């Protein structure tokens, strides 16, 4: 496997973990003692450290290690989270993010930018204050492995300790205990030996064929426990052989246990895997456990009582077991899939839908009832496959929303305002590609709300509002669009001031009468600076035209509502998906067009009287049950030259509260369509949303209703402004 | 145009001839390097795209991919060619900002694939040609007839074509000017 690929996975995973860590840190402010949250933070730090070690990213390992040590103290209850500590750990998060970004960019950790390095040192020093001296030293060590080595060489007890009590009959069975001791020398060295003679009776009572001796052996070897035990294979039955690993080994075992793959292992298996316990010891212990007279003690206890394993090792194993279980529940049943594979699947399903539509058309033309029926079933299934394939790309917007907790927290501290972020509708799902691109515009809007919207506490109290300001993020679905609302309970927009500014800038003329909504939406115009509106912090967080541009690029819209003194709400409306839509087929001249079905409200007939009446009055609207419905004649817009049919139809479309009629020749019914991207040549054609391929194999154009209406509105608005300039 | 077109055309391997596809548009013969020709298909089932410059005939479905088709004669500034039974669409592949772009061109008839000796290719004359000089890579003579070697990346320049529809207002006006406005003024 390519190391770069693995590194990419590490980077992605670490970023995710850091996000989780940050979320948890923000939560901990409310519940400083919640063990679940503390564990989540610890786990994130621990995993990052572990994986970074695998890649030899020592700078990350040593830095995380300090943080982890502090977290460990918190976890064990020695100290608790407070505001300073939370803030410190948020900085740790940022630092780790920066380090990982540096790795991601292909940089070497040895040559960090000085600022990053300085920050790292400062944080380490800060963190060390929370550690006892000895831990701080450990933290300074670059790698954990060297740490372990040093420990083992420093401590005197680095030998295996063998406690041998050969059975009395061992000589009679033809075994010489001395032979075993000599054999030990073949794969190690007996450093020290004590012979236990207290069982030797007086000389006349002594049976020369009976063994009375025991040995305590200090044994230095590279071999593992299994090999040592193997040496005593033949005498195990009637002798007591206890093998104690050296102290350093205990550390190794614990580390090994921590590094075991995340499998659901039994305690015994786990200990065997890391070598702290041999298979035969385990079997013996299990046998003991199942003895009828024995109390039903857990296997861990049995093993400790039998002195097979050190208590620390068992504790570590038990902890690991719990961690595995915890992770299992946290991860649920998620599978990580390459986004490209998913795209490929969706493309294929797109082809399938086109092919299916073709088959169905052919079946209907053939008139074979059975065939029509079976293709009907098939197309229903394909539709279901399409829907579930599309949901694969869907992610909940909650993760994106939660990210703003941090933004709000930081900005409110910066501004010295007490502002809380309320989130709702976090489980609303939308396409991943859209989610990725919505972050920046949202940050803009939230910063704007906090900076310009919410008043200082004194003003708020004066106005009878609670001192704490609220910014709300909300998301919901509305007719296959997703709506994201950013609202605040601040001062709202000053209509007159915006209007005055707009007139000053020549965006509108004096005598133009605008609705409130139109006035508010002026702030999305490029060149409209709000600098006059706010005295403090002017010039930052503005750029509303950039917000609008970003959202328009996603084929979305943005508009704004505000009540002075009460608050402002910005609404972003985005398409749910960019791949497949349900379409409504219409015919104009010889061509077929597709209108997204969710925009179609109804279809009505355009009588020739109405048509000619509209022509007479030179105004393009008809009477729809008492309301004036503006309409667009697609024949004229698309310059179709042949004769119009006797009967025309109006498709009433609704987009973002704007209603309009499209005058078409023919209504051809619903059709499921795969959106094929326009390609560069047609990108600038605002009337088009994309292409699709019909069952017949012909290409049909998908109309972009908002684009078309927008372009026409602009075209009609243009002459009127020209007139005002003249006057 | 630079005068050393022939050397520019020469590949590094030093081959003296290059295969070119020749075709006829409005009685004139043109040639394109076979390396950029993907395939030649029958003219048919073309979907017109409204509000686009006149030389863009529309789009076709090429085995599931939507491919724009351009009328070469109209691109050169003339009127659209009338289709006959011999009308073909030549599918070409060009590079635009490192991205391969597939575009079809409508031609009156496809003639043959010829080995054109590169030393016989002359640079385009500074004037006197019916078409823009930057569309011409070079001119050669085959059977006593002048053949224009087209500079495909210029003729099918995506950025230039896209720029022609960049302004929605002109595009809209462009579309409606022909029929809508005269009617409305009644």
Interface residues (C-beta under 8 A of the other chain):
Chain A: X351 X354 X591 X615 X618 X633 X635 X636 X637 X638 X639 X640 X641 X676 X679 X680 X681 X682 X683 X684 X685 X686 X687 X688 X691 X693 X697 X698 X699 X700 X701 X711 X712 X714 X715 X718
Chain B: X45 X47 X48 X49 X50 X51 X52 X56 X58 X59 X60 X61 X64 X65 X66 X68 X96 X101 X103 X158 X159 X161 X162 X163 X165 X166 X167 X168 X169 X171 X172 X173 X175 X176 X178 X179 X180 X183 X184 X186
